[in-house]
């Protein structure tokens, strides 16, 4: 597998955007509201499955290596944070968004909505159970139920849903131009 310099630059750009997205945050009850899901979706839809996923892997790896790129810092012990499952979800989400987009081939609003919403589902399908497991079994909060975690994440899901519609609208306009200049 050969990676071009252009690909490394794009992966680095989206890794940096994920870091910026972690620090553009609004405090909220369980988790801060960040722009990370927004940049994850753009990574998947603009870079494709392989490079989009790679940008998210690099982000998670540098955070686990100790660089303070996550919302609450960094380091290997971050795996015990309730929000770490969402970081894993970003890896899967970027891949799935890119893969679905590649499979659908035709670039239009409907297909980009399908692509980004499939990634949206993947992120939450990983993030919510992980949060439940950490809160309930690692942090030993017996009051916490799976349904409680799901309900407390609804505001984030609504915010991300709106952001993903914005990503789809933008991508359905930008992707044809990127294909013409051979960037994607």
PyMOL commands that set and color helices and strands:
alter all, ss='L'
color gray80, all
select helices_A, chain A and resi 5-23+36-64+76-80+84-104+109-138+146-152+154-180
alter helices_A, ss='H'
color red, helices_A
deselect
rebuild
show_as cartoon
